[in-house]
Amino acid sequence: MSALMERAGIVPLARGRILQEVGEPVREALFPHSGVIALISPMRDGRGVETAAVGPEGYLGFWAVLGSDDRALCRAVVKEPGTATRLSIDSLLAISREYPPLSDLLLRFSKVLLTQSIQAAACNDLHTLEARCARCLLHAHDRVDQNDAVQMSQARLAFMLGVRRQSLSAVTRSLQARGIVRLEPGCIRVLNRASLEASSCECYGVVREAYRTILPAAG
């Protein structure tokens, strides 16, 4: 793996930064050390829905790895800040051809992302806003190191869920009143993880199981 590190560089991931836009050619891969990248399906009216997320367990750049069409099909936005290793797609593909275990790992993560997207589509159509909100917070909380605060404003969370801020506020106030979360400036602090899981739908467990079976080290 020394060949990979020789061609790589470290870059910051600033909250709100757009890393890729729909239709743009994918020329580099990003492997987060920390932070979370949201994959969003944007609508013409400016709204968008988060369909999957990438944390330290994965990478951004999978469009180019999966086939000859290297154009992004979604928007990628930094949801939680951190740092990442940056590597050109050409270098990543060359190294993965020489090192089959890396190629296998890249494809495994693509399967996890597909599971996230399929489950999100069903969840957004079938489940209540509270259940969806809890699911989103749980996935974000899974990636928080030694800290119960999810660094995400309610406005950002509403955008990720594709709903109005007012609708989400009613849900988060209810969660706070029940002692499950505490709303703080710029973040939502999880106070009772078990109750948050109980408030979520089965979609959270489905995605967690996918991580456990497909990417055991990340589950």
C-alpha positions in Angstrom: 0.0 0.0 0.0 3.0 2.3 0.1 2.4 3.0 -3.6 -1.0 4.4 -2.7 0.4 6.7 0.0 3.1 8.0 -2.3 0.5 9.3 -4.7 -1.9 10.6 -2.1 -2.4 14.0 -0.3 -4.3 15.1 2.8 -7.1 17.7 2.3 -9.5 19.4 4.7 -13.3 18.7 4.5 -15.1 22.0 5.5 -18.8 21.7 6.4 -21.0 22.7 3.6 -18.4 22.3 0.9 -19.7 20.8 -2.4 -17.2 18.1 -3.4 -19.0 17.0 -6.6 -22.1 18.0 -8.6 -24.4 16.0 -10.7 -23.0 15.4 -14.2 -19.4 16.3 -13.3 -16.6 13.9 -14.3 -15.1 12.2 -11.3 -11.3 12.7 -11.4 -10.3 12.0 -7.8 -11.2 9.8 -4.9 -11.5 11.0 -1.2 -11.1 8.7 1.7 -12.3 10.5 4.9 -10.3 10.1 8.1 -13.1 11.9 10.0 -16.2 13.8 9.1 -19.2 12.7 6.9 -20.0 13.3 3.3 -23.7 13.4 2.3 -24.8 12.1 -1.1 -27.8 14.2 -2.1 -30.3 13.9 -5.0 -31.1 17.6 -5.8 -34.4 18.8 -7.2 -35.1 21.7 -9.6 -36.8 23.7 -6.8 -33.7 23.7 -4.7 -34.7 20.9 -2.3 -32.7 17.8 -2.0 -32.8 14.4 -0.2 -29.9 12.6 1.3 -29.8 9.1 -0.1 -26.6 7.8 1.5 -23.5 9.0 3.4 -19.8 8.3 3.4 -17.7 8.4 6.5 -14.2 7.0 7.5 -15.5 3.5 6.5 -15.7 4.4 2.8 -14.7 6.7 0.0 -16.0 9.1 -2.5 -15.2 8.4 -6.2 -17.1 5.2 -6.6 -18.8 6.3 -9.9 -15.5 6.0 -11.7 -14.6 2.8 -10.0 -17.8 1.1 -11.0 -17.6 1.5 -14.8 -16.6 3.5 -17.8 -19.2 6.3 -17.2 -17.3 8.4 -14.7 -19.9 11.2 -14.3 -21.4 11.7 -10.9 -25.1 11.0 -10.5 -25.6 12.9 -7.2 -24.3 15.9 -5.3 -21.7 15.3 -2.6 -21.6 17.7 0.3 -19.6 17.7 3.5 -22.1 17.2 6.3 -19.6 17.0 9.2 -16.1 18.5 8.9 -12.9 16.5 9.0 -10.0 15.5 6.8 -9.5 13.1 3.9 -6.8 11.4 1.8 -7.1 12.5 -1.8 -6.0 10.3 -4.7 -6.5 10.6 -8.4 -8.9 8.1 -9.9 -6.3 7.0 -12.4 -3.9 6.2 -9.6 -6.6 4.4 -7.6 -7.6 2.3 -10.5 -4.0 1.4 -11.3 -3.2 0.4 -7.7 -6.5 -1.6 -7.4 -5.6 -3.6 -10.5 -2.2 -4.5 -8.9 -3.7 -5.2 -5.5 -6.9 -7.3 -5.8 -7.9 -7.0 -2.0 -8.2 -3.2 -2.5 -10.4 -3.7 -5.6 -12.6 -6.1 -3.6 -12.9 -3.6 -0.7 -13.9 -0.8 -3.1 -16.6 -2.9 -4.6 -17.8 -4.0 -1.2 -18.3 -0.4 -0.1 -20.3 0.3 -3.3 -22.7 -2.5 -2.3 -23.2 -0.8 1.1 -23.9 2.5 -0.6 -26.5 0.8 -2.9 -28.1 -0.7 0.2 -28.3 2.7 1.8 -29.9 4.3 -1.3 -32.5 1.6 -1.8 -33.5 1.7 1.9 -33.6 5.5 1.9 -36.0 5.4 -1.1 -38.4 3.1 0.7 -38.0 4.9 4.0 -38.8 8.4 2.6 -42.0 7.0 1.1 -43.3 4.8 3.9 -42.2 6.1 7.3 -43.0 9.0 9.5 -40.8 12.1 9.7 -39.9 11.3 13.3 -38.7 7.8 12.3 -36.7 9.2 9.4 -35.2 11.9 11.6 -34.2 9.4 14.2 -32.6 7.2 11.5 -30.6 10.1 10.1 -29.4 11.1 13.6 -28.4 7.5 14.4 -26.3 7.1 11.3 -24.6 10.4 12.0 -24.1 9.5 15.7 -22.4 6.2 14.6 -19.6 8.3 13.1 -19.1 10.6 16.1 -15.9 9.8 18.1 -16.1 10.0 21.8 -18.8 12.7 21.6 -22.6 12.5 21.7 -23.0 15.8 19.7 -24.0 15.5 16.1 -22.6 18.6 14.5 -25.6 19.4 12.3 -28.1 22.3 12.5 -31.8 21.7 12.3 -31.9 23.6 9.0 -29.3 21.3 7.5 -31.1 18.2 8.9 -34.3 19.4 7.3 -32.6 19.9 4.0 -31.1 16.4 4.2 -34.6 14.9 4.9 -36.2 17.0 2.2 -38.8 18.7 4.5 -39.6 22.2 5.8 -37.7 23.5 8.8 -41.0 24.0 10.6 -42.1 20.4 10.2 -38.7 19.1 11.5 -38.8 21.5 14.4 -42.0 19.9 15.7 -40.3 16.5 15.7 -37.0 17.6 17.3 -38.8 19.5 20.0 -40.8 16.3 20.8 -37.6 14.3 21.0 -36.1 16.9 23.3 -39.2 17.0 25.5 -38.9 13.2 25.9 -35.2 13.5 27.0 -33.9 11.7 23.9 -31.9 14.6 22.4 -30.9 18.2 23.4 -31.0 20.9 20.8 -27.9 23.1 20.9 -26.6 25.9 18.6 -25.4 24.2 15.4 -25.7 20.6 16.8 -28.1 18.0 18.2 -26.8 16.1 21.3 -28.0 12.5 21.7 -28.9 11.9 25.4 -30.7 8.6 25.2 -29.4 6.3 22.4 -31.7 3.4 23.2 -34.8 5.6 23.0 -33.6 7.2 19.7 -33.2 3.7 18.2 -36.8 2.9 19.5 -38.0 6.0 17.7 -36.4 5.0 14.4 -37.8 2.7 11.8 -36.4 -0.7 10.8 -34.3 1.0 8.0 -31.6 1.9 10.4 -31.1 -1.8 11.4 -31.2 -2.9 7.7 -28.3 -0.6 6.8 -26.3 -1.5 10.0 -26.7 -5.1 9.1 -25.4 -4.4 5.6 -22.3 -2.8 7.1 -21.9 -5.8 9.5 -22.0 -8.4 6.7 -20.5 -6.6 3.8 -17.9 -4.4 5.6 -17.4 -6.2 8.9 -14.6 -3.8 10.0 -16.9 -0.8 9.7 -19.9 -2.4 11.4 
